Amino acid sequence: MLKVPLLDLKAQFATFRDEVMPLIEAVCASQQFILGAHTRALESETAAYCGARFGIGVSSGTDALLLAAMGLGIGAGDEVITSPFTFFATAGTIARLGARPVFCDIDPVTFNLSTEAVAAFLEHGCERRDGILRNRVTGGRIAALLPVHLYGQCADLERLGALARAHGLRVIEDAAQAIGSESAGGARAGSIGDVGCFSFFPTKNLGAFGDAGLCTTNDAALAERLTILRVHGGHPKYYHRYVGGNFRIDELQSAVLRVKLKYLDGWTEGRQRNAAHYDGAFAASKIAGRIATPRALPGVRHIYNQYVVRAPDRDALRAHLADRGVGTEIYYPVPLHLQECFAYLGHRRGDFPEAERAAAECLALPIYPELERAQLDYVVESIAAFYSATA
Ligand SMILES: *Cc1c(COP(=O)(O)O)cnc(C)c1O
């Protein structure tokens, strides 16, 4: 039986091992583990890659989101509009700052925050009082929009950005899954909002050897504030104008990431090639139409951090694939408005039907660049066998 894990990073490591090990050795020899030359270089190289002016390396994607929101002054009494269908950190960071996540439903085609839903909320759910845009129900100040570029496809940056500008909202991009992805207008993730937040968690397209992340921005003053907040708000050292935190990236991670960044476009092409192969194989299979394959909108550069299908009888399919040695994952089984820790927001099942339907149907298939054709075909055949048997 063929084995097709959801992700296998060992083959990739073998391709750049000889390049990265001497750098790790050199960092160890220098004993300069925090904010050194590799970090400064990574920041400018990654910012350039994302089409942004400044990069600030941080300790994780979660901390990138937290630092971004802190840098924009978001806190108690503020509300941030975001997607209920995302990794927990997107809304968790808002709540940790004492602000309130406000969910709007997703677009069923892209799984990203629906521009129409956001526009409707701004029009009907908010009102301007004394020049401040407030939630009609809670009275909270609507401070920012936090779209997520889910699975590696940009949210509708152009139209969401226009809405934000029209209403005076800041924009934080959760680009954790989307390094190098481009919107239909050709803008790279992390180059349009006030801050772009990236994760270098090992399973992301550009993964470190542990936790790491980065913020991008085009705003020089904001870049400086983020840089200061990253070191407890001390500037100069031991003189604190703000309360920040320890959000620093490790120098070892920066060294690893600089090597891997050079390979990223090649790996992205591999993921895109695999996605195109799946698309064609599913369309040609006898179960064409039984599962919905992911749609990349015209003009976007989808980087396929995940290849997510919608599958009827998803959980039984997943068990069947596991029996056949095919790894899959559900990103994400419970939409955030139904998480226990957000019960205080007062949501019920049915509030965001598209997010709930996505949570019930979505299934991520193996898509990493080193997969062989035979493995991709085996995944498609295994899925076809499941539906043929239950037809
Ligand atoms: C991975 C991820 C994060 C968090 O990144 P970490 O580096 O794991 O802290 C945030 N948002 C989304 C959408 C993610 O996929």
The ligand as a Tripos MOL2 file, in Angstrom:
@<TRIPOS>MOLECULE
LIG
   15    15     1     0     0
SMALL
NO_CHARGES

@<TRIPOS>ATOM
      1 C1         -0.6830   29.2180   11.7240 C.3       1 LIG1
      2 C2         -1.6580   30.3070   11.8280 C.ar      1 LIG1
      3 C3         -1.5800   31.3000   12.8200 C.ar      1 LIG1
      4 C4         -0.6340   31.2400   13.9770 C.3       1 LIG1
      5 O1          0.6840   31.0720   13.6620 O.3       1 LIG1
      6 P1          1.6990   30.4110   14.7410 P.3       1 LIG1
      7 O2          3.0290   30.6620   14.1140 O.co2     1 LIG1
      8 O3          1.3500   28.9770   14.8280 O.co2     1 LIG1
      9 O4          1.5250   31.1150   16.0260 O.co2     1 LIG1
     10 C5         -2.4920   32.3420   12.7710 C.ar      1 LIG1
     11 N1         -3.4380   32.4040   11.8370 N.ar      1 LIG1
     12 C6         -3.5610   31.4540   10.8930 C.ar      1 LIG1
     13 C7         -4.6370   31.5970    9.8690 C.3       1 LIG1
     14 C8         -2.6930   30.3730   10.8640 C.ar      1 LIG1
     15 O5         -2.8420   29.4290    9.9270 O.3       1 LIG1
@<TRIPOS>BOND
     1     1     2 1
     2     2     3 ar
     3     2    14 ar
     4     3     4 1
     5     3    10 ar
     6     4     5 1
     7     5     6 1
     8     6     7 2
     9     6     8 1
    10     6     9 1
    11    10    11 ar
    12    11    12 ar
    13    12    13 1
    14    12    14 ar
    15    14    15 1
@<TRIPOS>SUBSTRUCTURE
     1 LIG1         1 GROUP 0 **** ****
